[in-house]
Amino acid sequence: MLSANYQCRGELQLELNQSKEAEVSFEKAIEIARQQQAKGWELRATLSLSRLWLRQGKVEAAYHLLHKVVDWFTEGFDTADLVEAKALLEELNPQPAS
């Protein structure tokens, strides 16, 4: 199964208030994307999992997971996914800039 399938499944599970199942789906999407070296799909699944963790109060874990993935990118910072990731990182940042 493709990473995108698990990503979509996770989003649907969230809509049905099945957050535990959604978390498993997002983690599987990330795992598959890593195996396939599909950085874009890994970023999307990581964004979804990070947003879920934010709602669950797992702010620090969400920040570190997303930060690790965003750091891989060296270009394409104006793409929708990376713009969204940067905004979420700012929201999650445990040590805001002074």
N, C-alpha and C positions, 0 to 999 in steps of 0.2 A: 504494500500500500504506500502511496506517496505521502510525503510530509504535508502537502496541501490538504489532503483528505482528512488527516488528523486535526489540522488547523481548523478546518470548517466544522468538523465534528465538535471540537471544543467550543467554538463560538455558539453552535446550536445548543450544546449542553448548558452553557451559561444562560441562554435565553430561557431554558426550562428550569432554571435555578438548581442545576446539578453541578455545583462548583467542584466537588471532589472528582467527579468524572471528567469535567473539563480540564482540571489540572493534570490528570493522567494523560488526556489526549494531547495537551500542549507539550508535555514532557516527551511524549512519543514523537510528536512532530519535530521537536528539536533534535532528538536522537537520530531520526531518519535523515534530517537535513544535514547533520554533521557527517553521517556516513556517506552521503552523496556529495559532500562539500558544496552544498547549495546555501551560500551565505545569505542570500535574500530571503529564502524561506525560513532559515534559522532566525533571522532578525524578526520576521513577522510573528513567528510562534513565540519568540522570547518577549516581544512586545505584549502579546496577549497574556502570557503567563505573568509578566511583571505587573500588568494592570490588575489581574486577579489577585496577586499577592498584595498589592497596594490596598485593595478593598478588604483583604483579610488582616491587614495590619502588619504584614511582613515586609516593611518598607526597606530595611537594610538588605535583606536577601534579594528583593526585587532590584534594588539599585546595583548591587554587585553583579548579578546575572546579566542585566542589560548593559552595564558599563563594559563588561568583558567582550560582549558581542560587538558593540558599537566601535570599540577600539580597533577592531580588525580592518575597518573600512578606511581607505586612503583617498577615496574619491566618491563622487555622487552624493555629496552632502546636501544637495538641493532636492533630492528625491523625497517623495512623500513619506516613505517609511523612515528614512534617517532624520527628517525634520521632526516627525512625530517622536522618534526615539530620543532625540536631543531634548525636546520639550518635556518628555516624561522623566528623563534623567534629572532635569532641573527641579522638577516637582519632588522627586524622590531623594535628592541629594541630602545626605545626613549632615553635611557641613556646608551650608550655603556660603557663597562668596561674600566677603566683607567689603 
